[in-house]
Amino acid sequence: MVYLFFFIVFLIVFAATSSDNVSIGGAVGNVNRNSPHVITTFTSVMTIFGLLFAAAFFNNAALRDRKYEFQEILFTTPIDKFGYFFGRFFAAIFLSSIPLLAVFAGVSLGSFIAPIVGWVEPDRFGAFSMQSFIANYFLFIIPNMAIAGSIIFFLAQQFRSTIVSFVGALLIIVAYSVSGQFLSDLDNETLGALTDTFGIRTYSVVSKYYTPLEKNTLIPSFSGLLIWNRLIWLGVATILTIVAYLNFSFSDKKITRFTKESANESSDKKSFNRPEVTHIQDSTINQFRSFFLINFKSIYKHVTFRILFLFSIILLLSDLISGYEYFGLQSYPLTYKLTDSIQGTTIFLIIILVFFSGELIWRDRDFRINEVVDSTPHSTLIPLFAKTLSLFSLTVLIHLFFVVLAISYQLINGFYQIELGTYFWHFIYNAFPLYLAACSLLVAIQVIFNHKYIGYLISVIIILGLDIIFLIMDIQSNMLFFTGKPFLLYSDMNGFGPSLTGVFWFNVYWISLSLFVLILSGLFWARGSVSSLIDRLRINRQKVTKSYFALVLLSGVIWFGIAANVYYNTQILNPYMSVDESEQMALDYEKTYVSYKGMNHFKLIKADYGIDIFPSDKRAEVRADMLLINPNDEPLDTLLLNVTREWKGELNIPNLKLVKEDTKHRVQFHVFDPPFMPGDTLKAVFKNTFESNGFSNNGESTSIIDNGSFFNNFAVLPDIGYSEGKEISSKNKRKKFGLPPKDRMPELKEDCGDDCLSNYLTQGYSDYIDVETVISTSNDQIAIAPGSLIEEWTEDGRNYYKYKVDYPSQNFYSFMSADYQVATRDWNGVSIEIYYDEKHSVNIERMLNAVERSLDYYTKNFGPYTHKQCRIIEFPRFSTFAQAFPGSMPYSEAFGFVINLEDEEKNNVIDAVIAHEMAHQWWAHQLVGANMQGGTMLSESFSEYSSLMTMKSIADNPMDMREFLRYDHDRYLSGRSGELEKELPLYKVENQSYIHYGKGSVILYALQDYIGEDKVNLAMREFLEEHKYKTPYPTSLDFLSYLEPKVPDSLNYLIDDWFKEITLYDNRLIEAIASPLENGKYEITFEIEARKVKADSLGAETVAQLNEWVDVGVFADEDEKILMHQKRILLTSEKTTYRMEVDSLPVKAAIDPRHILIDRIYSDNIRKVKLK
Amino acid sequence: MGKLKLTNLSKTYTNNVKALDSISIEISSGMFGLLGPNGAGKSTLMRTIATLQQPDSGSIEFNGLDPLSNPKEFRKSLGYLPQEFGVYPRISAQQLLDHLAVLKGVSSKKERKELVDYLLHKVNLYDKRNKSVKGFSGGMKQRVGIAQALIGNPKLLIVDEPTAGLDPGERNRFYDLISSIGEEVIVILSTHIVDDVRELCTDMAIMNHGKIVYNGTPQEGIASLKGRVFEKQINRNELEEYHANFQVISNRLIGGKPVIHVEGEKPDSSFKAIEPSLEDVFFSKLQNQS
């Protein structure tokens, strides 16, 4: 068994080391494939599997002598209790740690073989690190086996039951997943790290801010959170083991029989006449019911069932109690959130089904009543179906119970919009088919294989193993994954969405398949003492009745018919590509067409859209009348056009002819004849239709749907020229295919000339243009396009709207249609409009306020708003984001509209998102960066900063902002830890979100704190005035030229440190001592340690000369809400002693009390003040 | 008058053990004892008759019915108490019997209740009808077993080693029950306890190595040995010598010294003639076969 486990672990780890297709605990990314970080991740994750080994070995250690009834012999020999007990215990620890050594073998051999065979480039591997193996063995393997083992050993010893000890193993996994819930909030991170049984999340919290360099070199250490976690759990293990030891006894406890035979039993000798049984006939219904009831009872009375059921309740409750969090806010308990939670317990139901499918089929034989039952005159199919149905009914009842729990939760929380229909249909679409198919199939497996444990193995392989096998084989058809179907997401706006048809068909496919197999398995039912598959088939075949045969045939034909339909829809009508195929496709595309990269093309200078949306048909027709110009110095003759599968476009330009079409890569070549001369303009018409046919394997597009259609102009307009977006982007994949490295963005240049003629949004295909749209939709919906609504009418029972953009803007628009409610408010002539679903009216006032607040701050500080309207438009929760288009901001229903803000007095993340999107109306739409490094700083960093400033404008406690900044700090520091290529300084950011959102906002916020809000805003305002709605587009260097004059000489170093380099602070407060003064005041002595480090793109750090202005301050309270006093001081050496006089005795003292500097470990910046 | 006829039944297991070797026998109403040492093939034969196992060859006929091709019809007349009768946990005697009664086709709920109550009274378990059978003693379990076998007026009752593990009192009560079953029913009692057969059965067979080595009444068997069995007490070290020279059918210890039974003509005067018992018949038949 040890060898088998060792081999399995070895295979998994070897595969993960030598292939990108297999990963353990997340993608390896930019670090070496055999780095200490990867080894630690592999080891700690594999110890979860180790639980299985521990369960086997420890259970065996505790019970084997009893199991083989050897104990009476053994326990009468003169062995001592201590030696026996701990001998077994430590032997089991050692044994179960052996298979995990395979992690080391797998990594070592993988990193040796993979480069030789050429699976992975040699430079992806670092030096062999024996130390990290040793550290991992003693930090994870031995402790985890001891911890899990002691729990299992304890249970096995106490209950003398194998099943209870395996349930114990399951319990550990549940505890592990429950502790994971703590990590959803930054506040509970430490708690989550300490409660993790395996230390896996402890390590990920510890290594959260590790740079790639640190991941390659740092060996997990016996310190900090990690050692605390280990000590806590080893402590628990020790206590359990001691208790088990004390309870352990060689002499057998008497197992009491609850019924003792009474002596007077034979006294009752009443004589009865045998009652007449008038008719003996086998009533199928009666037999079925009796089988059903007796099996049903046997499951729900089963200890294992009760334990599993209890755990699924605990899992559900822990999910409910932790609430539906979003950045520290709670969502309302909407019915779809609760059905999602119920869905989360599926795994337990599947475990129940696997376990009891075997239990039910083997029950008669296990309890040796099979011969009696088998010799009664019932039809073999009756127990087969009755058992399946009893299993299925239990799942239905459990589900119902969960629904009752969920509804109670809603009611307890005072939420009364309970949608029984949603519960019902969620059950019908998601739960019912899964459980029915699983019950039937699992029972059939047990019947056919006629061996309980082989049956379990096959079941587990089908449920879990197939996923892995198909992943490796690159098979993606949901027709092959057990109960596979497209993902179904419920949205308040759009119900179950466009994938419902596909889900329905996949559901009936799986139900019919599993019923067919179940019926067929009747041929293999073991009645009496027959065993081999062929014997069973031979004997049962003799007894096949015509009606059974008809049933097999009928179910087979039904399944086949459904399968044919599903196959036709998902493979022929809507083909899809596997990962390998699409990689090959991307590779071919790049190889074939890369020579067209940078080819001259026209620019769009005006667009008139005519869009007809037919929501119920999920169809849209678009006509774009475009005015094009040739902006180049030479004539244009060739045009490369990319088409997509769902949008079938037809480009109509005079003089343009289609000359070549590559249907595989969906590329068309057109020729201008005569050529398109420089400076000339052309009118072009582009017709495009969105249509979906049937259903597909992975679900449908969510652009055009029943309610909440949402698509942008890039989806509608022709995609011209070589598309870099179609290239393979992963650095390692490119290397593997021999492709040259790809630049994420063009390099930042000082005098950029022509390179600044295109921006990163429209990539040079257009600049600021006029747009008019006539858009129509069904008569119950409102359709929205960019600009002011000019006209509105009804025609042929459809609603028509004409919109016109008030100010030429970037060609970056969205078109939407849904059954909306509209809330409006006037702000200085600008119409603030919120389009929302009628169910989501609760936060609308607040959203209007947030828009108003943004308009106030931005117009005052940056410049005028250029549109006449300002729209927030809700779209279904198929995506969770908000986005800014000129004058309009689509906002997902998943947040904002459903978050409970009742207790949020002032600032919250929903307002912050609105403020951010509003800021884009200036930073992205009035001024947008050139298409080169640093471009996104001018839109994303500026918007995130602006958003922080609107929050600051209404915050009355300076400490409030620390909460919001903390998310930005975390975003930056954990983002850089997961960087796949290289980290860049802010002014050269390559569309890296952790830099432009996280770092950019922190730095700009810190800057306004250091040089003043007005100065930073003034620099931004001047910069905007110079460049707004103008080409060439500005760069980050242009902005710095406005900023630099505003920075006083003493702080000049900040420009280099913060914008042009990667600078981190390592500040800590060693001690803060308060001494009472004679005047009743206190003198606080700060012992400060400070370092400033510069990091390179991989995170290698060098210590820089310290000459820093840093805040020190004191808090009056434990919660750090009242900042009594602060002072900015100059630190010039690593150790500084600073004295401050304060009026009363503070509770805490801090360096950088408001957390505005980037410091990887902020917690050591604050200390309790000690009174001298 | 019921009749069960087995013709040339054979069964060989995959490990080449011949469990049934051309068994042909006719059994009619009344108690039929099937004697044989452990591993003789008794249980295989019982299971085969009970349609729980298919013979490799041969045929069975019961009152004109072929159980092998029409097991369902046959099972309606069958009561079966297997060698190992287990019970479901967490289920009472009444529930268990009710379930089995349904399976045997007693479809009227009222009749089923009466029948189950009657049987529970009959096997003296009525007071414990709501207790979990799992906690019952071996004898009580066996009584539940016979109660279930009696459900639905069986014409053929097969009881396989029913008294193993029962104390003498339990055993007697158990046999009281069986013998009270109507005379129209064929009862096949398989056992390795000679006394059981002697006390209860009107007809019997002895089985060894898959073969029927004797078929007849117990009395005939005893009569066939009349005057041919002799007894002698010998020393332990002489045992081998006697085995070589005489047809020793059995030996057992009395007061620590072996007492042997020899079959044949009286060897010499040191041997004492005795009345043959059924046990002597049993050992004699086994000896003669090997």
Interface residues (C-beta under 8 A of the other chain):
Chain A: R257 F258 T259 E261 E265 S266 D268 K270 F272 R274 P275 E276 V277 T278 H279 I280 Q281 D282 S283 N286 Q287 R289 S290 F291 I294 K297 S298 K301 R363 F367 R368 I369 E371 V372 V373 D374 S375 T376 P377 H378 S379 R527 G528 S529 V530 D535 I539 Q542 K543
Chain B: R47 A50 T51 L52 Q53 Q54 S69 P71 K72 E73 R75 K76 L78 Y80 L81 P82 E84 F85 G86 V87 Y88 P89 R90 I91 Q95 D98 H99 L100 V102 L103 K104 G105 V106 S107 S108 E111 E114 L115 Y118 H121 K122 N124 Y126 D127 K128 K131 S132 G135 F136 S137 G139 M140 G145 Q148 A149 G152 N153 R173
